[in-house]
Amino acid sequence: MGLAALVSAPYWIIKGLRHGKYLSNLGERLGFSIPELEQLSANRSGAIWIHAVSVGEALSSVSLAKRLRDAYPFRTLIVSTTTITGHALAKERIPFADAVIYFPLDWVFCVRKFLDAIRPSIVIILETEIWPNFLREAKRRSVPVVFLSGRISERSFARFQRYVRLFGFYLKPFLASALSNASAFLMQTEQDADRIRALGAPAVRVVVSGNLKYDMELPAPTPLASWLGEESKRRGRWPVIVAGSVVATEEPLSLIAFGVVQGDFPKALLVLAPRKPERFAAAAEFIDESHRKFIRRSELAIPGPGIPAEGTGRDIPDDVTVLLLDSIGELASLYRIADGVFVGGSLVPSGGHNILEPAAFGKVPVFGDSMENFAAIAARFLEAGAAIQVDNPEDAGVEWIHLLKDQQKMQRMGNAARQLVESSRGALDRALAEVANRLGPAR
C-alpha cells in the first residue's frame, strides 16, 4: 500500500487539483480530523457502521439505514462513503444518521483511528469493497464485518483471475487471508457467490440473499420534479426524455439519441444528468457544440440540494431543448415524470448503472450493451420484456419513438418493469436478519 501510494501520488495530486477531488477529504480519510465523529457523545453504545462507496450504494442503503435506526434506536448509526457525490447524497437521504463520514484509507494507522473513534459493534459493507487492512483490524477487535448485496462483475472477476495467473503464489493466499477476516458474504446471485468463493472466501460464510437495490424506497417528489412536471404540461413540452447517470464521452451520444426523437417530436425536452459533478462543464460544452439552447438546473429559481432559490427564473423558454441537471440528488425523482428514459454508463465501456430506479416508477429503461455491473438485472428485465437494449444512440432514439407512438406497449412494458421490481424485494429482510444474528434482537 505504501509503495502504491508513492508511485501513484502524482496522478492523484493532479486529478485532485484539476477536478477538485480526493484532496478535499484527504485529512479526514487519513484520520487526522473527523469533525462529525468529534461531535458525538462519548457515552454512546456500540455503533452500527454502514459503508456505501458511492451514489448507487448510498441510494440502496437508505431503506436499510431506516430499518436499523428503528430497530436499534439507542445505537449510534454511522454512514461512510468514498466519493464526494456519494457523501452528498447520503447527507441528503440519510439525515437521521448520527454521522456521515468518508471511509478511511486502507493503512493501519488510518483504520485504527476510525475504529477507535466509532467503536462499532458491526460494520456493514454494501456490495464488495475488499480492504485487507480494514478487515484485519476489525477482526482483531472482534468486530463482525458483513458484506451485503455483494457482487463481483465479470470484468472484475476476469481481472482478478489474470492477476492470480501472474502472481498466484502470493495473491491467492493473500486474498484468502483477507476474506477470511469477514464474518459473512450475502451475495446478489449464485454466480456472485461462486466468484467470491473462488477468490478465497470461506464457503460456509457465503450465501445468496438477493439484491438490496430492489428494496429501495421510491424518492418523494422534489420541488424540481413537481415544477418540471407542471411546466412541461403547461408549455406542451412533450415528451420529456431523461438521460440519467451519463458518463464521460456519453453526453454527445445522448444528444444524438435525443436528436432522433426531435425529428418526430419537435417540442421534446431532454434532461441530461451527468453522473459526476466534474462532468457538468464538459456536458455544457457538448450541448453548445450540438447547437442547442439549454438551461442549467442551477439557473432555475427552485430550491434543491445545495441550490438556493436564487436562479434567474422559473420558466424554460420555448427555444430551450435541454435541461442540464448540474445538481446531485435530484435525478431519481425526475424519473417519475419521464416519458422516455436512458440509463447511462452503457453506451460506452463503463459497465452500466442501476435501471431499477426508473423501473420502480413504471418507466421502460433503455440502455446500451455495456451492462457488466448490472448484468443479472439487465438480463432479467430483457427476458421479461421490461427493458430495451440498444447498440447505438440512433437505435435508442428510434425505440423511444416506437414507445411514444404506441402507448399501450409503453404501459405494458412499464407495468412489467414495476412488477419485476416489486416481486424481487426481500433482500432487506434477509439482511436485517443477518444483522440481528450479530447484534441480538431489535430494541
Buried (B, 14 or more C-beta within 10 A) or exposed (E): EEEEEEEEEEEBEEBBEEBEBBEEBEEBBBBEEBEBBEEBEEEEEBBBBBBBBBBBBBBBBBBBBBBBBEBBEEBBBBBBBBBBBBBBBBBBBBEEBBBBBBBBBBBEEBBBBBBEBBBBBBBBBBBBBBBBBBBBBBBEEEBBBBBBBBBBBEBBBEEBBEBBEEEEEEBBEEBEEBBBBBBBBBBBBEBBBBBBBBBBBBEEBBEBBBBBBBBBEEBEBBBBBBBBBEBBEEBEBEBBBBBBBBBBEBBBBBBBBBBBBBEBBEEBBBBBBBBBBBBBEEBBEBBEEBEBEBBBBBBBBBBBBEBEEEBEEEEBEEEBBBBBBBBBBBBBBBBBBBBBBBBBBBBBEBBBBBBBBBBBBBBBBBBBBBBBBBBBBBEBBBEBBBBBBBEBBBBBBBBBBEBBEEEEBBEBBBEBBBBBBEEBBBBBEBBBEBBBEBBEEEE
